[in-house]
C-alpha cells in the first residue's frame, strides 16, 4: 500500500488497524520498518506524486446533510455485500465439487467469460484497475485518456472484480474498489443528488462515495481515509465528509459482513487441522520400540 499508492501514512495506518486484531510486538516492529522502507523506496524511485492530482471538488454546508449519510449507507451496504459475496465464492471454489469437474479450467473459463461480458456492456471500462475511469470522474476538468464512464460503471466494476478474484488472476482489491466507489458516486450523483441540487459537485460526491464504499469493503475506516487523502491533493473541507462517510460505511458494512475481508481471507489461506476423529486415530497408532529386547516393545506415536 505504501509503495503502490505512494501513501506511507496509509500503509502504516493499515498495519496498525490489521494488527489490532492480533497484536504481536516483534511482528509489529518488522511491519512498521517494512512499511517505512517501502514508502521511502517508492518516493526515491518515482518521486512524490499524487494519484489523482489536485482535487477541486467541494460540498456546501447543507449538502453535507444528505450526501454523507446517503453515500455512507449505500457505500457500506454495497461494500459489505461485495465482501460477503467474494468470501462466499472463495468458499464455494474450495469445495469438493470443483475438484471433481471433468474440465479443471472450467471455473477460470466461466469467470473470464463473465469479465468479458462486463467489458462488452461498458465498452471496455471494467478492464484493468479502473484508474483512468476513476480519474475521469474525480477530475472532470483535466485531460484524460478516456471519457467519463457510464452511470452503471461502478456496479459492473464490482462484478468484474468478483470474477477476476475467483479466477485466480493476479491482482489487487484496493484500486478496483476505489474505482468502483467512484462509479457509485457517479451513479448517486446522476440518479439522486443532481435532482436534489443541480449545482452539486460530482467530484465531491464521487470522493465521498468512494471513501464509504472502500471502508465498507476493507472495514478499516481510518486506513481508507488515510489512503484516499494521500491520493488527492485536496484544499477543500470535503475531508470532513470523507471521514464521516468512512465511519458510516464501516458501521453499516459490519452488519452485512460481520467478518472483515482480510481476516477472513487470511483464515481461508491457513491449512486447517485434521478433524478431531483423525487426530484421535493418529494418537492411537503405536510404533515398534527401538529399546533393547526385554524393554517396552511399543510406544505411542505422540
One Martini backbone bead per residue (centre of mass of N, CA, C, O) as a GRO file, in nm:
protein
  302
    1UNK     BB    1   0.060   0.061  -0.023
    2UNK     BB    2   0.294   0.258   0.012
    3UNK     BB    3   0.414   0.197  -0.279
    4UNK     BB    4   0.169   0.197  -0.480
    5UNK     BB    5   0.032   0.490  -0.363
    6UNK     BB    6   0.224   0.684  -0.212
    7UNK     BB    7   0.126   0.603   0.113
    8UNK     BB    8   0.270   0.574   0.407
    9UNK     BB    9   0.037   0.630   0.604
   10UNK     BB   10  -0.157   0.413   0.498
   11UNK     BB   11   0.027   0.170   0.565
   12UNK     BB   12   0.048   0.216   0.870
   13UNK     BB   13  -0.255   0.216   0.939
   14UNK     BB   14  -0.314  -0.065   0.830
   15UNK     BB   15  -0.125  -0.213   1.023
   16UNK     BB   16  -0.266  -0.125   1.282
   17UNK     BB   17  -0.553  -0.233   1.225
   18UNK     BB   18  -0.472  -0.532   1.172
   19UNK     BB   19  -0.313  -0.568   1.453
   20UNK     BB   20  -0.558  -0.528   1.649
   21UNK     BB   21  -0.644  -0.828   1.656
   22UNK     BB   22  -0.320  -0.938   1.651
   23UNK     BB   23  -0.078  -0.862   1.862
   24UNK     BB   24   0.278  -0.824   1.781
   25UNK     BB   25   0.571  -0.693   1.863
   26UNK     BB   26   0.774  -0.808   1.659
   27UNK     BB   27   0.596  -0.778   1.407
   28UNK     BB   28   0.551  -0.474   1.432
   29UNK     BB   29   0.839  -0.379   1.375
   30UNK     BB   30   0.867  -0.509   1.098
   31UNK     BB   31   0.624  -0.371   0.962
   32UNK     BB   32   0.709  -0.075   1.000
   33UNK     BB   33   0.975  -0.098   0.849
   34UNK     BB   34   0.859  -0.192   0.579
   35UNK     BB   35   0.680   0.052   0.525
   36UNK     BB   36   0.898   0.270   0.534
   37UNK     BB   37   1.076   0.154   0.307
   38UNK     BB   38   0.860   0.155   0.085
   39UNK     BB   39   0.805   0.460   0.083
   40UNK     BB   40   1.095   0.554   0.026
   41UNK     BB   41   1.139   0.391  -0.236
   42UNK     BB   42   0.908   0.515  -0.400
   43UNK     BB   43   1.009   0.810  -0.386
   44UNK     BB   44   1.297   0.757  -0.502
   45UNK     BB   45   1.202   0.643  -0.783
   46UNK     BB   46   0.925   0.836  -0.856
   47UNK     BB   47   0.848   1.023  -0.658
   48UNK     BB   48   0.634   1.264  -0.570
   49UNK     BB   49   0.288   1.171  -0.589
   50UNK     BB   50  -0.050   1.201  -0.714
   51UNK     BB   51  -0.286   1.018  -0.836
   52UNK     BB   52  -0.528   1.261  -0.877
   53UNK     BB   53  -0.430   1.511  -0.781
   54UNK     BB   54  -0.595   1.788  -0.801
   55UNK     BB   55  -0.867   1.885  -0.583
   56UNK     BB   56  -1.192   2.076  -0.638
   57UNK     BB   57  -1.397   1.962  -0.474
   58UNK     BB   58  -1.728   2.059  -0.338
   59UNK     BB   59  -1.918   2.120  -0.034
   60UNK     BB   60  -2.181   2.225   0.117
   61UNK     BB   61  -2.327   2.242   0.415
   62UNK     BB   62  -2.612   2.119   0.330
   63UNK     BB   63  -2.497   1.875   0.162
   64UNK     BB   64  -2.398   1.701   0.399
   65UNK     BB   65  -2.682   1.601   0.512
   66UNK     BB   66  -2.712   1.390   0.244
   67UNK     BB   67  -2.444   1.281   0.132
   68UNK     BB   68  -2.320   1.126   0.370
   69UNK     BB   69  -2.549   0.922   0.451
   70UNK     BB   70  -2.607   0.802   0.172
   71UNK     BB   71  -2.320   0.721   0.095
   72UNK     BB   72  -2.255   0.555   0.350
   73UNK     BB   73  -2.480   0.343   0.327
   74UNK     BB   74  -2.433   0.248   0.036
   75UNK     BB   75  -2.132   0.179   0.067
   76UNK     BB   76  -2.166  -0.026   0.301
   77UNK     BB   77  -2.359  -0.222   0.168
   78UNK     BB   78  -2.190  -0.285  -0.091
   79UNK     BB   79  -1.924  -0.357   0.050
   80UNK     BB   80  -2.035  -0.590   0.225
   81UNK     BB   81  -2.157  -0.752  -0.009
   82UNK     BB   82  -1.898  -0.794  -0.169
   83UNK     BB   83  -1.745  -0.949   0.053
   84UNK     BB   84  -1.948  -1.176   0.096
   85UNK     BB   85  -1.942  -1.289  -0.194
   86UNK     BB   86  -1.641  -1.339  -0.213
   87UNK     BB   87  -1.626  -1.545   0.023
   88UNK     BB   88  -1.831  -1.741  -0.093
   89UNK     BB   89  -1.671  -1.807  -0.352
   90UNK     BB   90  -1.422  -1.917  -0.211
   91UNK     BB   91  -1.567  -2.151  -0.066
   92UNK     BB   92  -1.680  -2.287  -0.321
   93UNK     BB   93  -1.408  -2.332  -0.466
   94UNK     BB   94  -1.303  -2.528  -0.224
   95UNK     BB   95  -1.485  -2.729  -0.286
   96UNK     BB   96  -1.525  -3.052  -0.399
   97UNK     BB   97  -1.682  -3.009  -0.666
   98UNK     BB   98  -1.440  -2.875  -0.828
   99UNK     BB   99  -1.252  -3.138  -0.821
  100UNK     BB  100  -1.479  -3.309  -1.012
  101UNK     BB  101  -1.432  -3.181  -1.266
  102UNK     BB  102  -1.360  -3.254  -1.596
  103UNK     BB  103  -1.274  -2.940  -1.613
  104UNK     BB  104  -1.044  -2.749  -1.452
  105UNK     BB  105  -1.095  -2.467  -1.637
  106UNK     BB  106  -1.396  -2.379  -1.602
  107UNK     BB  107  -1.387  -2.153  -1.394
  108UNK     BB  108  -1.199  -1.963  -1.551
  109UNK     BB  109  -1.379  -1.942  -1.801
  110UNK     BB  110  -1.631  -1.819  -1.669
  111UNK     BB  111  -1.494  -1.572  -1.547
  112UNK     BB  112  -1.383  -1.457  -1.815
  113UNK     BB  113  -1.660  -1.428  -1.954
  114UNK     BB  114  -1.779  -1.227  -1.745
  115UNK     BB  115  -1.571  -1.005  -1.782
  116UNK     BB  116  -1.630  -0.965  -2.084
  117UNK     BB  117  -1.923  -0.873  -2.049
  118UNK     BB  118  -1.869  -0.618  -1.886
  119UNK     BB  119  -1.695  -0.489  -2.114
  120UNK     BB  120  -1.910  -0.493  -2.340
  121UNK     BB  121  -2.125  -0.300  -2.182
  122UNK     BB  122  -1.863  -0.070  -2.137
  123UNK     BB  123  -1.633  -0.054  -2.346
  124UNK     BB  124  -1.390  -0.152  -2.139
  125UNK     BB  125  -1.409  -0.021  -1.839
  126UNK     BB  126  -1.352  -0.293  -1.650
  127UNK     BB  127  -1.070  -0.292  -1.724
  128UNK     BB  128  -0.858  -0.320  -1.492
  129UNK     BB  129  -0.829  -0.089  -1.227
  130UNK     BB  130  -0.984   0.205  -1.299
  131UNK     BB  131  -0.825   0.474  -1.297
  132UNK     BB  132  -0.924   0.638  -1.544
  133UNK     BB  133  -1.223   0.650  -1.458
  134UNK     BB  134  -1.183   0.781  -1.181
  135UNK     BB  135  -1.034   1.035  -1.285
  136UNK     BB  136  -1.272   1.135  -1.467
  137UNK     BB  137  -1.454   1.190  -1.216
  138UNK     BB  138  -1.265   1.357  -1.015
  139UNK     BB  139  -1.129   1.499  -1.299
  140UNK     BB  140  -1.307   1.661  -1.536
  141UNK     BB  141  -1.095   1.906  -1.627
  142UNK     BB  142  -0.901   1.706  -1.715
  143UNK     BB  143  -0.688   1.527  -1.905
  144UNK     BB  144  -0.796   1.224  -2.070
  145UNK     BB  145  -0.804   0.908  -2.218
  146UNK     BB  146  -1.095   0.897  -2.102
  147UNK     BB  147  -1.408   0.908  -2.055
  148UNK     BB  148  -1.663   0.913  -1.878
  149UNK     BB  149  -1.840   0.688  -1.743
  150UNK     BB  150  -2.091   0.515  -1.685
  151UNK     BB  151  -2.340   0.480  -1.454
  152UNK     BB  152  -2.282   0.146  -1.423
  153UNK     BB  153  -1.980   0.103  -1.363
  154UNK     BB  154  -1.963   0.028  -1.060
  155UNK     BB  155  -2.121  -0.243  -1.072
  156UNK     BB  156  -1.946  -0.385  -1.294
  157UNK     BB  157  -1.681  -0.363  -1.136
  158UNK     BB  158  -1.765  -0.545  -0.907
  159UNK     BB  159  -1.810  -0.798  -1.080
  160UNK     BB  160  -1.528  -0.811  -1.209
  161UNK     BB  161  -1.379  -0.850  -0.937
  162UNK     BB  162  -1.491  -1.118  -0.865
  163UNK     BB  163  -1.399  -1.286  -1.117
  164UNK     BB  164  -1.100  -1.221  -1.096
  165UNK     BB  165  -1.051  -1.351  -0.822
  166UNK     BB  166  -1.169  -1.640  -0.873
  167UNK     BB  167  -0.970  -1.709  -1.117
  168UNK     BB  168  -0.659  -1.612  -1.016
  169UNK     BB  169  -0.581  -1.339  -1.092
  170UNK     BB  170  -0.346  -1.120  -1.063
  171UNK     BB  171  -0.446  -0.896  -0.797
  172UNK     BB  172  -0.631  -0.647  -0.655
  173UNK     BB  173  -0.861  -0.446  -0.440
  174UNK     BB  174  -0.819  -0.144  -0.406
  175UNK     BB  175  -0.835  -0.006  -0.688
  176UNK     BB  176  -1.113  -0.126  -0.778
  177UNK     BB  177  -1.270  -0.010  -0.533
  178UNK     BB  178  -1.225   0.288  -0.593
  179UNK     BB  179  -1.356   0.281  -0.872
  180UNK     BB  180  -1.633   0.176  -0.779
  181UNK     BB  181  -1.689   0.412  -0.584
  182UNK     BB  182  -1.685   0.632  -0.801
  183UNK     BB  183  -1.919   0.503  -0.961
  184UNK     BB  184  -2.124   0.534  -0.734
  185UNK     BB  185  -2.111   0.843  -0.726
  186UNK     BB  186  -2.215   0.885  -1.014
  187UNK     BB  187  -2.489   0.751  -0.968
  188UNK     BB  188  -2.588   0.933  -0.735
  189UNK     BB  189  -2.569   1.194  -0.893
  190UNK     BB  190  -2.765   1.121  -1.136
  191UNK     BB  191  -3.016   1.001  -0.955
  192UNK     BB  192  -3.015   1.207  -0.695
  193UNK     BB  193  -2.847   1.482  -0.638
  194UNK     BB  194  -2.916   1.645  -0.899
  195UNK     BB  195  -3.228   1.669  -0.813
  196UNK     BB  196  -3.178   1.832  -0.551
  197UNK     BB  197  -2.892   1.968  -0.670
  198UNK     BB  198  -2.764   2.092  -0.963
  199UNK     BB  199  -2.485   2.228  -0.819
  200UNK     BB  200  -2.344   1.984  -0.752
  201UNK     BB  201  -2.052   1.802  -0.692
  202UNK     BB  202  -1.929   1.525  -0.837
  203UNK     BB  203  -1.644   1.486  -0.711
  204UNK     BB  204  -1.741   1.505  -0.418
  205UNK     BB  205  -1.928   1.258  -0.429
  206UNK     BB  206  -1.718   1.049  -0.527
  207UNK     BB  207  -1.523   1.061  -0.284
  208UNK     BB  208  -1.726   0.988  -0.064
  209UNK     BB  209  -1.822   0.716  -0.188
  210UNK     BB  210  -1.543   0.582  -0.208
  211UNK     BB  211  -1.487   0.583   0.095
  212UNK     BB  212  -1.733   0.418   0.186
  213UNK     BB  213  -1.684   0.165   0.012
  214UNK     BB  214  -1.397   0.101   0.102
  215UNK     BB  215  -1.474   0.068   0.403
  216UNK     BB  216  -1.674  -0.167   0.349
  217UNK     BB  217  -1.466  -0.369   0.239
  218UNK     BB  218  -1.228  -0.346   0.471
  219UNK     BB  219  -1.302  -0.233   0.761
  220UNK     BB  220  -1.094   0.042   0.741
  221UNK     BB  221  -1.145   0.366   0.792
  222UNK     BB  222  -0.867   0.501   0.844
  223UNK     BB  223  -0.725   0.387   0.602
  224UNK     BB  224  -0.911   0.500   0.388
  225UNK     BB  225  -0.866   0.798   0.455
  226UNK     BB  226  -0.555   0.800   0.419
  227UNK     BB  227  -0.546   0.707   0.123
  228UNK     BB  228  -0.734   0.919  -0.009
  229UNK     BB  229  -0.570   1.164   0.093
  230UNK     BB  230  -0.303   1.066  -0.066
  231UNK     BB  231  -0.452   1.074  -0.368
  232UNK     BB  232  -0.518   1.377  -0.295
  233UNK     BB  233  -0.511   1.735  -0.354
  234UNK     BB  234  -0.657   1.886  -0.086
  235UNK     BB  235  -0.833   2.230  -0.025
  236UNK     BB  236  -1.087   2.125   0.117
  237UNK     BB  237  -1.373   2.030   0.334
  238UNK     BB  238  -1.421   1.717   0.237
  239UNK     BB  239  -1.271   1.552   0.458
  240UNK     BB  240  -1.499   1.533   0.664
  241UNK     BB  241  -1.688   1.365   0.484
  242UNK     BB  242  -1.499   1.125   0.446
  243UNK     BB  243  -1.480   1.034   0.741
  244UNK     BB  244  -1.783   0.998   0.793
  245UNK     BB  245  -1.833   0.792   0.563
  246UNK     BB  246  -1.637   0.576   0.666
  247UNK     BB  247  -1.782   0.519   0.936
  248UNK     BB  248  -2.055   0.444   0.818
  249UNK     BB  249  -1.963   0.218   0.627
  250UNK     BB  250  -1.843   0.039   0.848
  251UNK     BB  251  -2.100  -0.006   1.022
  252UNK     BB  252  -2.276  -0.126   0.794
  253UNK     BB  253  -2.089  -0.359   0.698
  254UNK     BB  254  -2.097  -0.529   0.966
  255UNK     BB  255  -2.396  -0.625   0.914
  256UNK     BB  256  -2.331  -0.788   0.648
  257UNK     BB  257  -2.005  -0.839   0.729
  258UNK     BB  258  -1.868  -0.943   1.018
  259UNK     BB  259  -1.612  -1.024   0.863
  260UNK     BB  260  -1.329  -0.929   0.770
  261UNK     BB  261  -1.179  -0.972   0.478
  262UNK     BB  262  -0.872  -1.027   0.553
  263UNK     BB  263  -0.928  -1.226   0.781
  264UNK     BB  264  -1.079  -1.435   0.608
  265UNK     BB  265  -0.854  -1.484   0.396
  266UNK     BB  266  -0.643  -1.581   0.601
  267UNK     BB  267  -0.808  -1.825   0.703
  268UNK     BB  268  -0.831  -1.967   0.422
  269UNK     BB  269  -0.512  -2.002   0.384
  270UNK     BB  270  -0.517  -2.183   0.612
  271UNK     BB  271  -0.449  -2.487   0.734
  272UNK     BB  272  -0.630  -2.720   0.859
  273UNK     BB  273  -0.697  -2.929   1.087
  274UNK     BB  274  -0.763  -3.219   1.162
  275UNK     BB  275  -0.988  -3.399   1.256
  276UNK     BB  276  -1.056  -3.528   1.560
  277UNK     BB  277  -1.071  -3.832   1.476
  278UNK     BB  278  -0.793  -3.833   1.336
  279UNK     BB  279  -0.623  -3.759   1.583
  280UNK     BB  280  -0.704  -4.005   1.752
  281UNK     BB  281  -0.598  -4.218   1.554
  282UNK     BB  282  -0.301  -4.126   1.564
  283UNK     BB  283  -0.265  -4.168   1.877
  284UNK     BB  284  -0.321  -4.492   1.844
  285UNK     BB  285  -0.050  -4.525   1.724
  286UNK     BB  286   0.206  -4.780   1.714
  287UNK     BB  287   0.550  -4.820   1.758
  288UNK     BB  288   0.831  -4.961   1.745
  289UNK     BB  289   1.082  -5.019   1.951
  290UNK     BB  290   1.440  -4.928   2.014
  291UNK     BB  291   1.477  -5.098   2.240
  292UNK     BB  292   1.580  -5.337   2.397
  293UNK     BB  293   1.535  -5.630   2.493
  294UNK     BB  294   1.274  -5.630   2.745
  295UNK     BB  295   1.144  -5.388   2.678
  296UNK     BB  296   0.952  -5.174   2.552
  297UNK     BB  297   0.777  -5.245   2.248
  298UNK     BB  298   0.585  -4.993   2.277
  299UNK     BB  299   0.473  -4.674   2.147
  300UNK     BB  300   0.365  -4.381   2.109
  301UNK     BB  301   0.350  -4.153   1.855
  302UNK     BB  302   0.289  -3.903   2.082
   0.00000   0.00000   0.00000
